[in-house]
Amino acid sequence: MKSFVVMTNILRRIGQDRRTLILIAVLPLLFVLLYGYSFSGEPQNLKLTIVNQDNGLASVRTAELGRVTLSLFLAETFIERLNPTTFDITFAEDPEKALAAVGQDEVVGALVFPQYFSQQVTNEVLRRVGERTVTYEGRSVRLLPGEESEMPVATLRLDDSNPLLAPAILQSLNQALSEMLSQQQAALEPENLLDIQPLYEGKIRTLDYTAPGIIGFAITLITVMLTAISIVRERTGGTLTRLLIAPVHAWEVSFGYTLAFTSVALLQVGELFLVSVLLFGIRFAGSAGLVALVIILFTIALQGIATLLSTIAKNEFQAMQFVLFILIPSIMVSGVFWPLEMMPPTIRPLAYASPLTYANSALRKLMLAAKDLSGVALEVGVLAGFAFVMLVLGIVSMRRQAYSA
């Protein structure tokens, strides 16, 4: 009976709080929508550079006319079959420059078709399927298999730093190749025609790719939750009010919180990296100093967000709810598990509004690809902007909270 009374009182208090009711109703819906949209997308706008040197001709033996030359232009056919939504294609003339550009400026791959690509494909098809009957200059002729050719096949240089995205790229290329080869009545895999040269030689595992995102998410969870709940507790207990009416400026109080929680975050990050590298062998190829810079800027931005959340939370329970409201979108749309390139364009603005997106990107570039400061300049700049804005807003919020208890 007493348990029923306690339950009734709790439900009544919840029913009297509009913000709690809204969170209870909206949060599960938001989670389902973000999950459905984020994990249902396909790769889009991937930068692919193509060098097409194929002359489009194939010299083959026939039973009736001897050797004839067919105009096939198979490289052009393949390019036409590429999904324009998946790939943002640019054409180049220099194969070496195109291959060297992979991994730079978001270029995920370079595809080079040699001069005799159509010849090579035709030889491979005839060797596999045997004689074929085609119409040549109004006559029906039989194409005969020739000798195996040593001519070069097409070359694909692929940025495989993202082990979730690389298979999707190969699948898209495989589909285009299958459609091109369907007119040749043969089904060959990309490996039969492409000399694939992974940029990182397949050394990056899925665990390596997801580790920076998990570390960033752990920082978000710990910092936002710890900061928001601590401030709410001190405000409701009167400690914050007494501190702010003392001869101490609001910015000093806010900066003190920032120093304290940044120190805690750095200790926890050090523990995370230590366990990840020593126990699981996580790839860490970049500068520890740059990683620390990213973590510090990210933590300052998170503390500003937590301070703002604590302003609108009446108690610690509400603070926890608001923290969840921030954490769920962050992990779903910030590329922690699912690449941004595979999210629908409608959901990407949410990703670009989250500091975790930029921290995740910077940590991956530093840990996996050993980028220098110029390689993460965009991410560091955005995080610095987030940190400055949130620090200023946190100071303003701290002033307000002095009298809100």
N, C-alpha and C positions, 0 to 999 in steps of 0.2 A: 504493500500500500504506500509506504514511504517512497519507494522507488518511483512509483507512478506520479506522486506529487512532485518529486524532483524533476522528472521528465516534463511534466506539464509546465513547471516554472521556466525551465530552459526554453521550451518551445514558445512560451508566451514572450519571453525577452527577445528571442530571435524575430518573432512576428512584429514586434514594435520597432525593429531596426530596419529601415528601408534598404540601406546599403548592404546589409547582410543578406536580405532577401534577394536583392538583385544579383549579388555575387553567387548565391546558391543556385539561382536560375540560369545565369548567363555563363558561368565558368564551365560547366560540363558541355554546354552547346559550343562554346568557343573552342574547347579542346577537340571535340569531334570534327568541327569544320576545319580547323587548322590541320588536324591529322589527315583528313580526307584530301584536302587540296594539296598539302605539301608533299605527300607520298604518292600521289597519283599522276604526277607530271612526267614529261619526257624531256630529254636534253633539248635545249633551244639556243640558237645564235652562237654556236661554237665556232670559233675562228679556225678555218681550214685554208691553208695555202696550197694551190695546185700549180704545178709546172707541167704543161702538156706539150711534149715534143713528138708525140706520135704522128707519123705521116699518114696513118689510116689505111695503109696498103698491106696486103698479104699475098705472097706468091705461093701457089699450091700446084701440085701435080693433079692432072685429071686423066681418066681412062681414055677419053675421046680426043682431047685437044693438046695433050702434053701439058706443059706448065703455063698457067694463066695467072694474071694479077687481079685480085678482087679489091674493090674499094669498100672498106668496112667502117673505118673511123670508130673503133670500139672505145677508145678513150673518151671521145666526145659523147658517145652513147652512155658511158658510165657516168660522166659528169652530169648529164641531163637527168639521170635517175636518182641523183642525190637529193635528199629531202631538203628543200629550201628553208623549212622551218628549223630543222636540226642544225644545219651548217650555214655559217656566214662565210661565203667563199670569196677569196681574193686570188687573182692569178699573178704569177711571177714568171720571169724569164730565166733567172739564174738558179739552178738546182741547189748549189752549195749554200747560197744565202738563204734560200727558203728552208732548207733543212736546219741550218744554224739558228733560225729564228724561233724554232719550237721551244716552248717554255718561257718565251719572252713576250711581253705585252698581251698575255692571255691567249696566245696562239697554241691550240691543243694538238695540231698536227700539220704535217706537210706531206703532200702526195706528189710524187714525180713519175710521170709516164715517159719512158724512153722512146726513141725514134721508132723502134720496131715492136711496140707493144701489141698492135693489131696482129702482126705476124706471129708473135710469141703465143698469144691466146689461141689463134687459129691452129697452130701446130699442136698445142696441148689438147685442144678439143678433138681434133682428128685422131690424135694418138690414143685418146681415151675411148672415143665412141666408134672409131673405125670409119669406113667409107660413108660419105653423105652425098645425096643427090640434090643439086641446086640448079637454078636456071641461070645460064650465062649467055648474054647476047642472043636471047631468044631460043637457045638450045638447052636441053636437059643434059647435064654432065655429072659425072661421078667424081667427087673429090677424094683423093687417095691420101692416106697417112704418109707423112714424110719422116725423115730422120729426126731424132731428138736434137733440139736446138740449144746452143749455149748462149743465145742472146740474153741480155739483161731483162729481168722482170721489173714491174713497177716497184717503187720504194715508198714505204710509209714510215715517216718519223713521227712517233707518237709520244706525247707527254703523259706518262703513266703514273704521275705523282698522285693522282686520284684513282685508287683501285675500284671505286664504285662507278666512276664515269668512263674509264677506259673501255670496259666491256660493252657499254652502251654505244660508244663510238664505233667499235669493231662490228657490232651488230648492225648498225645503220649502213656501214660500208659493205657488209656482207649482203644485205638486202639489195643494195644498188648493183653489186656484182652479179647476184643471182638473176636480177631482172635483165641485165645486159647479156648474160650468158644464155638466157632462155631462148633467144633467137639462134643460139648456136647448138641448142638441144643438148646442153650439158650443164651439170650443176657442180661447180668447183667452189671450194672454200677460198677465202681471201689469202690464206697462207700459201695456196698454190700459185698465186700471181703476184703477191706483194712480198718484198723483202722488208719485213717489219723490224724497225730499230728502236726499241723502247729507250726513252731518254734516261730513265733510271734503271734500266735493265731488269725490271720486275722486282727490285729489292724492297720497294715500299709495300708493306702489308696493310690489310684493312685495319689492323690494330694500330699501326703507326699513323694512319690517316685520321682515325677517330680520336686518338689520344689527346691532341691539342684541343679539340672541341670539348672533350669530357673535362679536361682540366679547366677550361674557360667556364664551363657550366658549373663546376664545383665551386669556383671562385664566386660566381654570381650567387649561387645558393647560400654559401656561407656568409659572404659580405652583406648582401641585402638583408637576409634574415637577422643576422646578428646586430647590424646597425639599427634597423627599424625597431626591433623588439626592445633593444637596449634604450633607445631614446624614448619610446613610449613608456617603458617602465619608470624611467627617471622622471619623465614629465608627470605621470599620474601619481608618483610618490612624492612629488614636490622637490626632488633633488635638482632638477633642471631649472626650475623657477628660482630657487635659492642661489644657484650658480650664476644665472644671468642677471640677477639684481645686484650681485656683488660687483666690485669695481673691475669687471672683466668685459671686454668687448665681445659682441656676438661672433665676429669673425675669428677671434681667438679661441672661443669655445668650439666653433665649427672646425677650425684647423686642428685643434687638439684631438677631436674625434677622428679626423682624417688621418693624422699621424698614428694614432693608436690602432685603428682598424687596418691601416695599410701595413703596419708592422705584423699584425696577426696574419693578414692575408699572405705576406711574403713567407712567413714561417710555414704556413700550410702548403703553399705552392712548392716550397723547397722540399717538403715531405712528399708531396705528390710526384714531383720529378724524380726524386731519389728512388722511390719505390718503382716507378714506371720504368726507369732506365735499368736499375740493378736487377729487379725481379722479372720484368717482362721484356727487357731488351728493346725498349722503344727507341726509335731512331731520333737522334739529337745531333744534327750536323751543323747547327748555326751557333751564333754568339750568345753566351749566357747573359752578357750585359744588355744586349738588345731585348732579349726575352724579359729580363727584369724591368726594363723601361716600359715595355708593353703592359706588363702586369700592374705596374704602379699607376700608369695612366688609366687603365681599365678599372682598377680598384677605386680610384678617386671618383670616376664617373658613377660607379655603382653606389658609393656612399651618398652622393648627391641625390640619386634616385631614391635611396632608402630614406633619407631625411625628408624628402617631399612626401613619401608614402606615410611616414610617421605623423605628418601634419594632419592628414585626413582620417587617421585611425584613432578611434576613441579608446581602444584598449588593445592589449597584446593579441587577443584572438582575432580582431579585425586586422591588425598588422600582419598576422600570418596569412590571412586570406588575400590581402593585397599583394603580399610577396608571391604567393602562388599565381596570382593574376599576371605578374611580370614573368615568372619563371617559365610557365607553360609555353607562351608564345616564343620566348627566347630559344628554348631547346628545339621547338618544332620548325622554326623558320630561319635559324641562324646558320644553317649548314653544318650543324654538329654531326648529324648522321646522314642527312640527305643533301646532296650538292645543290647549291643555288641554281646552277645551270639546268637542273631537272625540275625546278619548280615553275608553275604557270606564272606568266607575267603579272597576273592580278594579285598574286600573293607576295611578290618580291618587294614592294614598297615597305611592308612590315619588316622584312629582313634588313633593309637599308636603314631603318629607324632604330635598330637595336645595336648597342655597342658590342654585344657579344659577337655579332657578325664580323666586325672589323678585328676584334681580338682573336677570334678563331682563324681568320684569314692570315693575320700577321704571324701567329704562332706556327701555323702550318708552313708558311714560307720560310720562316727561320729554322724550324726543327727539321723539316723534310728536305728543303732545297738549299739551305745554307745561304739565303739571301743576305745582302748587306743592308745598311740603312736606306739606301736609295731604292732597294727592292720593296721595302715596306713603308715608304714615305707616305703614301696615301693613307694607309691604315693608321700609322702613328699620328698623322695630322688630324684625322677625324677623331681619334681617341683623345688627343690633346684638346680639341674643340669641345668634345663631350665633357671632359674633365673640368675645363674652365667654366663652362656654362652651368654645369651641375653644382660646382663648388660655390658659385655666386648665388644660385637659387637656394642652396643649402644654408648659406648665411642668412638670407632673407627669411627662410622658413624657420631658422633657429630663433630669430627675433620674435616671430609670431607665437612660437610655442612657449615662450616665457610666461604668457598670460592665458594660455588655453586650458590649463589643468583645472 
